[in-house]
Amino acid sequence: MFESILYPAIALIALSFIVAFIHFISSIMNMGEGKEWGNTVPLLPQEESPLWLKLQKNNIKNLFEFPIIFFFLVSVIYSANISSNLIIYSAWIYFLFRLLHSIFHIFFRNGNLRSVPWVFSQATLIIMFIGFCIEIV
């Protein structure tokens, strides 16, 4: 059963690739003759970049901030052979909140809307960390 902790981590990695792909396609759509960037694309979104492209890039950055703690916990939990329903459910809930956050971040321009799943994802990560601490004590 301890192996199932890997599945939410794999799902979060897949989400990161999907968001990066969406950003890549969006950047290409912004290039070309008559388009905002012409025939070249800057390495990072510039001030003149459309808001939707900046939001996509910001979401990619978000997927490499606090999820680092998640991936660390998953790695340690997996290598320590820890099997806890609280931790596994927390990992899945964390992924689901990060998925919602990405959807709201990329497709909606409402910071209040996307802050809700972000706050709940952080709370879930703390619960996962506490569950991990309880298991190792």
ROTORPA-224282 format. One record per residue (C-alpha): x, y, z. Coordinates in Angstrom, 2 decimals, decimal comma, always signed. Layout:
<sites>
east  north  up
X  Y  Z $
...
</sites>
This chain:
<sites>
east  north  up
+0,00  +0,00  +0,00 $
+2,90  +2,42  +0,62 $
+3,53  +2,60  -3,12 $
+0,30  +4,46  -3,65 $
+1,96  +7,61  -2,25 $
+3,78  +7,83  -5,57 $
+0,61  +8,24  -7,63 $
-0,34  +11,75  -6,44 $
+3,29  +12,80  -6,96 $
+3,23  +11,43  -10,50 $
-0,07  +13,26  -11,08 $
+1,48  +16,54  -9,89 $
+4,47  +16,01  -12,18 $
+2,07  +15,39  -15,07 $
+0,19  +18,59  -14,18 $
+3,49  +20,52  -14,31 $
+4,21  +19,14  -17,78 $
+0,67  +19,98  -18,95 $
+0,93  +23,57  -17,71 $
+4,36  +23,92  -19,34 $
+2,92  +22,59  -22,61 $
-0,01  +25,03  -22,45 $
+2,48  +27,86  -21,90 $
+4,63  +26,65  -24,81 $
+1,65  +26,54  -27,19 $
+0,47  +29,96  -25,98 $
+3,92  +31,42  -26,58 $
+3,98  +30,03  -30,11 $
+0,52  +31,51  -30,73 $
+1,94  +34,89  -29,75 $
+4,70  +34,66  -32,38 $
+4,63  +35,16  -36,12 $
+4,14  +37,90  -38,60 $
+1,70  +40,48  -37,39 $
+1,72  +39,02  -33,86 $
+2,89  +40,75  -30,72 $
+6,39  +39,20  -30,68 $
+6,95  +39,05  -34,41 $
+9,24  +36,23  -35,49 $
+11,13  +35,87  -32,19 $
+10,03  +34,95  -28,72 $
+11,65  +36,27  -25,54 $
+12,87  +33,70  -23,03 $
+10,55  +35,06  -20,36 $
+7,25  +36,89  -20,69 $
+7,96  +40,60  -20,96 $
+5,98  +43,51  -19,58 $
+4,23  +43,78  -22,93 $
+3,21  +40,12  -22,83 $
-0,52  +39,46  -22,60 $
-1,89  +38,88  -19,11 $
-2,98  +35,31  -19,94 $
+0,62  +34,40  -20,85 $
+1,98  +35,95  -17,66 $
-0,57  +33,99  -15,64 $
+0,53  +30,75  -17,28 $
+4,19  +31,48  -16,55 $
+3,36  +32,41  -12,95 $
+1,51  +29,13  -12,56 $
+4,56  +27,20  -13,73 $
+6,62  +29,03  -11,09 $
+3,97  +28,18  -8,47 $
+4,28  +24,50  -9,34 $
+7,93  +24,63  -8,29 $
+7,57  +26,51  -5,02 $
+5,68  +24,73  -2,23 $
+5,31  +21,45  -4,17 $
+9,04  +20,98  -3,50 $
+8,06  +20,22  +0,11 $
+5,42  +17,80  -1,17 $
+7,94  +15,96  -3,36 $
+10,43  +15,81  -0,50 $
+7,80  +14,35  +1,83 $
+6,70  +11,80  -0,78 $
+10,32  +10,73  -1,33 $
+11,03  +10,29  +2,36 $
+7,69  +8,59  +3,02 $
+8,26  +6,18  +0,14 $
+11,84  +5,36  +1,13 $
+10,92  +4,93  +4,78 $
+8,16  +2,50  +3,80 $
+5,57  +4,55  +5,69 $
+1,99  +3,56  +4,99 $
-0,63  +5,87  +6,42 $
-4,08  +6,54  +5,05 $
-3,93  +10,09  +6,44 $
-0,75  +10,79  +4,47 $
-1,94  +9,14  +1,25 $
-5,33  +10,90  +1,33 $
-3,61  +14,18  +2,14 $
-1,31  +13,70  -0,85 $
-4,27  +13,16  -3,17 $
-6,17  +16,11  -1,72 $
-3,05  +18,25  -2,09 $
-2,82  +17,30  -5,76 $
-6,51  +18,08  -6,31 $
-6,16  +21,53  -4,75 $
-3,06  +22,21  -6,86 $
-5,00  +21,12  -9,94 $
-7,84  +23,52  -9,06 $
-5,31  +26,28  -8,39 $
-3,74  +25,74  -11,82 $
-7,12  +25,76  -13,56 $
-8,16  +28,96  -11,79 $
-4,74  +30,54  -12,36 $
-4,62  +29,81  -16,09 $
-8,25  +30,14  -17,17 $
-9,69  +32,72  -14,76 $
-8,35  +36,14  -13,84 $
-9,73  +36,21  -10,34 $
-7,03  +36,18  -7,65 $
-9,61  +35,63  -4,91 $
-10,91  +32,54  -6,68 $
-7,49  +30,94  -7,06 $
-6,41  +31,83  -3,53 $
-8,99  +29,45  -2,05 $
-7,46  +26,22  -3,43 $
-3,98  +27,60  -2,72 $
-4,79  +28,14  +0,97 $
-6,41  +24,70  +1,24 $
-3,46  +23,07  -0,53 $
-1,12  +24,66  +2,02 $
-3,29  +23,44  +4,90 $
-3,32  +19,96  +3,37 $
+0,47  +20,00  +3,00 $
+0,78  +20,92  +6,68 $
-1,55  +18,04  +7,61 $
+0,57  +15,71  +5,47 $
+3,72  +16,96  +7,21 $
+2,17  +16,49  +10,66 $
+1,07  +12,97  +9,69 $
+4,62  +12,24  +8,55 $
+6,05  +13,57  +11,84 $
+3,63  +11,40  +13,82 $
+4,65  +8,33  +11,82 $
+8,38  +8,82  +12,36 $
+8,13  +9,50  +16,11 $
</sites>
